[in-house]
Amino acid sequence: MCFPRRISQQHLAAVSLRLSGRNGLERAARVREVSETPPRRSAERRAPMKFVPSAAPSVPTATAPGNMAAASSPSVFMVAVNGQIESGQFPGFDDLYCKFCFVYGQDWVPAAGLEEGISQITSKSDVAPTTFVWNFPIDITFKSTNPSGWPQIVVSVYGPDFFGNDVVRGYGAVHIPFTPGRHKRTIAMFVPESTSKLQKFTSWFTGRRPEFTDPKVVARGEGREVTRVRSQGFVTISFNVVTKDMKKLGYDVSPSDMQNPCLVPATERIHKY
């Protein structure tokens, strides 16, 4: 019968020390081997950059002559107007101001500028007691497909009466000039009249003179045949007119002397234009 051999503690310590020493020698040899071996070059190299040509530029395709004409032909024409309401002549009045607005047809559309405005109050001077200078600017651009309903400018002049109430001193309207260039127009103004002397005295006493509720009625013909009016004063307006694409749409608005310039002397053409 065999009994297990007793192993002393000293023997176990010697065996563990021997094993730890052997493991340490193996680890050191492995580290030395790794440090002495040269680094391996990477077998994979960067692939050279490849130049990919860009797509060929697009070449515009040929367009049929009919399509080119349709693309280049305009569908509307434009009329640009600027200028000023220069002055007015109203004997017997003082401290006057004016208003303006435009009246046009259904085919006309304002593209830029102001359709209406009101000026400053102007007093008469000792040099010209009947002339009132406003120099109020106007600037507007229209576009349209039809010359019917050509724009008109409506001017209304107001001033105080004996009691200090603002009453109308004149209405007037004129078409914007049809031809390009610089133009000057003088508008004959008028005021509505009362139908009887009693109404005239009553309106003077109360300060409520006859006037149009809508000044644009001056540029229209509806109801004008039953309106009693009286002439009173003048207003001078200067226009600078520029048109675009009217000739391309078949409308020739150039003056007759410009169509035949040889018929007009050179000195007159220079002076006029």
Order of alpha helices (4+ residues) and beta strands (2+ residues): alpha-alpha-beta-beta-beta-beta-beta-beta-beta-beta-alpha-beta-alpha-alpha
